[in-house]
Every structure is written in C-alpha cells, then in structure tokens.
Amino acid sequence: MGVPLGIPPGPDDPVISRVAPADCVFYTTWSATVPADPHSDNQAEQMLAEPEVRLFGEHIEKWIRHAINQAPPDREVNGLTDATFDTLLLVLRHQTALFVSDVKFKGKRVSAKGGMVVALGADVPLARRLFHQHVRSFFINLNAQSIETIPFQGDNWYRVKTTPDFPSLLVGIKDSYLIVAVGEESPDAILHRMHGPVPAWLVQAQRLAAFQRPTGLTYINLKRLREASAASADPRRRKWLELLGVTQVPWVMSASGLIGPDVVTRTILPIEGPPRGLLLPAAARGLQREDLASIPRDATIALAARFDLQKTLNAVSSAANSDPGVKQNASKVLGPFQSGDDSPLPPDTFESLGDRWCFYNSPGEGSMVLTGLTGTVPIIDRQTFSKHYDVFNRFVMQNLPPEDSSGGGAPGTPGRVRRFPFAGGEIHYASMGEVGLAPAWWVGDKELVFALAPQNVKAYLSRPTGSPSLADVPEVARELSGDPQAAPLREHPARSLLAIGYLDAPRMFETVYPMLIFAAPSYLGANGMVEGRRDMSVFPSLPSVGRHLRPGVACLRRTDLGLELTSRGSMPGFGLAAPVMFLAWDSQWLNLVFGDSENNVPPVPVLVPAAGPAAAPLVPLPAHK
C-alpha cells in the first residue's frame, strides 16, 4: 500500500496471512508501522527519522484533530471525536488484513462476505478500552443505523447495521486481534482460519512479490468480480469483454516493500493466451537504448512507451462490430478516434504513426514542473500523414477554446492555428485565447513533435545531434541493460520492456517545495486546519527531506506470466494506480457503450464535419532529424 501505511514495516504476524479466504475476491494488507531507524540503509526510513520530519508529522496529526473537532452546528451527523480518530490510527498503524470472500450485486443492494483483522500486539489493553468505551460513537459518526450488543465467546461483540443496501457488521476483540465480520461471514470461520494454513493463491502472490521487508499487498480476483457484475448476465457485455481481452486477465496483484535504499512497488497482471483487444500493446517489441534518444538527459519527468494506436483502435472497433447495438454506442464513445465507413476519420489515419511514444519535461529546454511537456512519435509513412493532415488540423481547431478579443478575431469565434518558419520547416501552434498555453507541433519527414508551447518545439529542434539522452541516466541505463536486480521476478523472466517512466525526485522537490510552502497557509485555512497557518515554523527544511530523495524509475515489462509494472525510488511508486484506473475507465466505457446512463458524455472530444473551406494540406517538408 505504501506510505503512510507500513513504512517502516514492523515484524510480520503470520495470522494476518492465514485469515485470507481460500477462495478470495479481494484481499489487502499492510504492515505495522514501527519507529524509523536513522541508521537504516533505506532512504524513506531515514527521511521519516529526521527530527524535522517527525515534528511535522506530529503537528499534522494535531491539526487534523483540531479540524475534525470543529464540527459545524448544522451538520446532520456528529463530528469525529478524538477517540474515533485514535481508533482509526490504531488500525492504520497495526498490521491489518481486509478481505472479501464473496460479493453479489442486485441493483444498488450489495450482498457480501468478508472481514477485517487487526493485529493489536502489545496495544491490546489500550485497544480494548477505546473499543468498548467508544464503539457506539465511532459507528454513529460513520452513519450507522443501529448498534446491538451480542455476547460471543465470553465477551461483548457488537452487531452494526449500516444502510439497507449494505451488509451488517459483527465487531469484537478476540485475544490480541480486532475482528470485523461482514455480511454472512461468521467470526467462527475467521477464528478457525487464524490457526490454519496460508491459502495457495496468497503463497503465490507473496512469492511473486519477493520482498524481505514487505509493507503491503493487494490482490483482486478479476474473474470473480466479473462473474458478480452485471456483465455476467448480459451476453453482449460478455462478448465485448472477451473481444477487448479483458477476460484474459484473471487477477491482479500489487505489492510494495523496502529493498536496500528504495521503496519498490510491483504490480502483476497475468495474461491467458496471446494478447488481444486492449492488451495488444503487450505483444509489442521491447524498447532499446536508441528509442530514448529524443528525451534529454536532464528531463525531470519522462515516459517512453510502445503503443500502436492504429492497431488498438482497430481491435476496439472490431469488438464493437460484433453487435449492432454495441457498434452504435461505441461509435459515440470512440468519437473522432474511430475508423471505418461511419467515421469522419479515414480508416488508416493513424497507420502513418510509429509505435514509439516519448514524453518529457526538460528544465534545460525552458520547462518548469509540467509547463514544457513535450512529446515525439515517429512518422513511418509521410505521404499518408500529409494526406490526412487537414483532418488533424480541423480536429484541433474545433476543440480549441473560443478566440478572445486580443487574438485578432471576434470574441467567441473558434480559436485559430497559426504557423511560423523554423529550422527549414514550419511550427504550428494553437491560439488558446485567455488560456496561458499554446500547444504546438512540427512535422518532419520521419517525426512528429508536439508540446504545450512553441518554444519547447524550437528547443527540441535546436538540440545538437548526439546530445546525452535519458538512456545515459544510471537508473534508466540499469533497466535498459536487463540487470536481474532491476527486475527480480526470476520465476517469470522479462521478455521485453514495453514502457519506462522516470522522475527526478530531488530536482522536482527543489522546484515544487518552495511553492508548496508559499501556498500552504491558504490550503490549510481552506481545509479547516487553521492551526497550521499559525505555525509555519514546523514545516521541514528542504535539505532535511531532499537529501533522502533519489530518482524514481517505473517499468512495464512483458513476462512469461503477463505484464509486470515495477517502480523503485525513495518514495512509493504507482502501485495499484494503473490497474485501478484501468478498471474505472473500463466500467465507465461499458456504461457508455451499453447505454446504461442517458446523461453520460463520451470522455473524448468530438470531431464534427468542417463548415467552410478545409485547412490547407501539409506539404512535404525536408527531414530535420
């Protein structure tokens, strides 16, 4: 799970692994948090041991306590109390497991079996006192409808009814463990598993994680979730999911831990069979050192990835064509990116682009944080690209903000695309009216360059040939070299590096932290933490944090098992962000495609036929690089 849960991690309690169900839908666990050791070889732990950082953490807790106790008198529920806050901290600071063994959805009603077990350790006397004194106020603050005391194994447990649409809870303390049984899950079953073996799926997940100092692990059985969802009862949705390749991923696992100086997060998505649909990029060839040549060595943020846009769009369109109803709704969703007879774009629009995409932000080329974000992609068919350029130009113009009076046109008229000569060709840029950006692009014979401002395109074109690239950064070079320590999944060795991301955390922190200090009083005041505005002295100095930061690298690899996303650095990495974002994106698009919501709007701009004369076609330009 990462900071603040489980870092630095305490000793493992084997019971937390044993309580996992043998047939599990969802499981997540985090380690107990112990005091940070200033002599540790891990940079995150050293940073948390800094006196200034410890003091800041103590004050944040104090500010939050003060803020949550300032409940407005007109609130419908009680404000959180110190006891409630102490209970939440007790759970977060101790080794915990949350699990779901079964779930069913029927409209808005959820039927579930699951639970939570917290290893209280030496804090069990304090936990018992807090629990029995404040259990009622705790759940009332969480909008529980009713709380009933129930004798269980010689102690008082509590049955909590939340809402009519969600299952009830049975909560109590047994020995040194806080136990919550959800829905039909019996506390007897949980207590029985506490003395049994670790389930096979969790043994496999822990072996794949391979952390000596684990901080957290999350497992999601995607197959079981699909069976419980509305898609399982709808043949069209089942077919759609199969064609998109979603059903090829049976589960997803993400784990984090400390390895030497780094915090490492590893996410694994197994793929059954040859990748298809949205998983087609997993079959791409790997990145090589030369593929990073367009990213300068001083980049603070960078990403290089293999992604064939045309093949992916074709796969989605083919899946949509399997059903007339799906095709009609999918056409609305895909918007300008669909291809075929019904599309405003020719079917081969994106075939002229290569499959290597690079993005970066370079201070040396005039960027601050993300203001100079620049991207490049190869052009593999210049003639086809030129043929379709008027469509791209029209797409940009129709999705620009309205022109303001300073732009030379009448207020409210569409924005314009301007151009100027540079480096033997022309740089195009879009007028954004009052918005402080001017997206720009340049087209050569073999490359498309685009950025948030024309100055960054000019900087890229002016860069000397053979300049040092991101591949020269030691952390990136190690990943490109195939160093086994960079990807220690020995059971499933990497076959290809599909994407690599880079974050120069020290330089980014040096840039952003002074701005955060400047903005902190306004933010803290707006969120009720006025105490923080009154004592800015407790914010740590920049060196106390910056000296522990290391550049971070995230890599997406194709392995014999499927896909592996690994990030390493002095701070937690992507973790479950990518798969969770994918799952959320997938559910939103399924609703759009199958028309479950009348008010949903496709999450992409829509290209409509041009009114009036089309933009001038792009004439072939001499290659610059």
Secondary structure, DSSP 8 states (H G I E B T S, - for coil): --TTSSSSB----THHHHTS-SS-SEEEEE--B----TT-S-HHHHHHHSHHHHHHHHHHHHHHHHHHT---TT-SS----HHHHHHHHHHHTS-EEEEEEEEEEETTEEEEEEEEEEE-GGGHHHHHHHHHHHHHHHHHHTT-SEEEEEEETTEEEEEEE--TTS--EEEEEETTEEEEEEET--HHHHHHHTTS---HHHHHHHHHH--SEEEEEEEE-HHHHHHHSGGGG-HHHHHHHHHHTGGG---EEEEEEEETTEEEEEEEEE--SS--GGGGGGGS----GGGGTTSBTT-SEEEEEE--HHHHHHHHHHHHTTSHHHHHHHHHHHGGG--STT-SS-TTGGGGB-SEEEEEE-GGGT--TTTT-EEEEEBS-HHHHHHTHHHHHHHHHHTS----GGGTS-TTS---EEEEEETTEEEEEE--TTSS---EEEE-SSEEEEESSHHHHHHHHHS-TT--BGGGSHHHHHHHTT-GGGS--TTS-EEEEEEEEEE-HHHHHHHHHHHHHHHHHHHHHHTT-HHHHH-GGGS--HHHHHTT---EEEEEEEESSEEEEEEEESS---TTHHHHHHHHHHHHHHHHHTT--TT---SS-------SS------------
